[in-house]
Amino acid sequence: DEDAFAQRDAYKESLKKGFKRQTVSDYAIPWLKRSFPSVRDSTYTGLAIHLQHLVDQIGNRQISEIVPSDIKQIYADRYAGLSNSYIRSAKQLYCALFDSAQADGLIAFNPARDKSARPTRGNKPKERTLSKQERTWIETLCTDHRMHPAVMCMLYAGLRPQEVKALRIEDIDFENDVINVKQTAH
């Protein structure tokens, strides 16, 4: 996207002129456009939602005034009860934003990376047993897919995806109906 690259170049030029004070919202919103110019719309929307939480809470303050407890408060107010992966994606975005601000000379340290700013762990995904109807759907609808054997191993042998990925034919004892899990894929 040439417009995003032009904005980035204009931003770099303004850095050379020596601006040092900027509000969080004045920095964050253009930063998102510069940093993620060619991601999918759905990805950009997800990032924008995280950034909007930040801007809503501390957007009118100078970026140099933000401390780790401000970041921690955003996690407490906006992310309580949500999943670990969702909270982790927000943390990664906030760290990247403040890393850029630090590299641009707007802040001396990254408040999002401080130990005291770490978010609390979110909820684990809920595990449940598949219903008989769900098992039937998997058995009948998945038969012509290349991953059918892997799906059946996970469904009936209880293997996790990482274990199935690392599974080799030598690990299966067909005579005794035993699968030896020797390693996992990362």
Residue pairs with C-beta under 8 A, 6 or more apart in sequence:
1 37
1 38
4 33
4 34
4 37
4 38
5 37
7 30
7 33
7 34
8 34
8 37
11 30
11 34
15 104
15 105
20 64
20 105
20 106
21 62
21 64
21 106
22 62
22 63
22 106
23 59
23 60
23 61
23 62
23 63
24 54
24 55
24 58
24 59
24 60
24 61
24 62
24 63
24 66
25 55
25 59
25 60
27 63
27 97
27 101
27 106
28 51
28 54
28 55
28 59
28 97
29 51
29 55
31 97
31 100
31 101
32 44
32 47
32 48
32 51
35 96
35 100
36 43
36 44
36 47
39 47
46 89
47 93
50 89
50 90
50 93
50 94
51 93
51 97
53 74
53 78
53 79
53 90
54 74
54 94
54 97
57 70
57 73
57 74
57 77
57 78
58 66
58 70
58 74
61 70
63 98
63 101
63 106
63 107
64 106
64 107
64 108
66 98
66 107
66 111
67 111
68 111
68 112
68 114
68 115
68 116
68 117
69 116
69 117
70 111
71 94
71 111
71 112
71 114
71 117
72 116
72 117
72 118
72 119
74 94
75 87
75 90
75 91
75 117
75 119
75 120
76 120
78 90
79 86
79 87
79 90
79 119
79 122
80 120
81 122
81 123
82 122
82 123
83 122
83 123
83 124
83 125
84 121
84 122
84 123
84 124
85 122
86 122
87 119
87 121
87 122
90 119
91 112
91 118
91 119
94 112
95 110
95 112
95 113
97 112
98 107
98 110
98 111
98 112
98 113
99 110
99 113
101 107
101 110
102 108
102 109
102 110
111 117
130 138
130 155
135 155
138 151
138 155
139 152
139 155
142 148
142 151
145 151
150 164
150 165
150 167
153 159
153 164
153 167
153 179
154 160
154 161
154 164
157 179
159 167
159 179
159 181
160 184
162 184
162 185
162 186
163 181
163 184
163 185
165 184
165 185
166 181
166 182
166 183
166 184
166 185
167 179
167 181
171 179
171 180
171 181
171 182
172 178
172 179
172 180
173 179
173 180
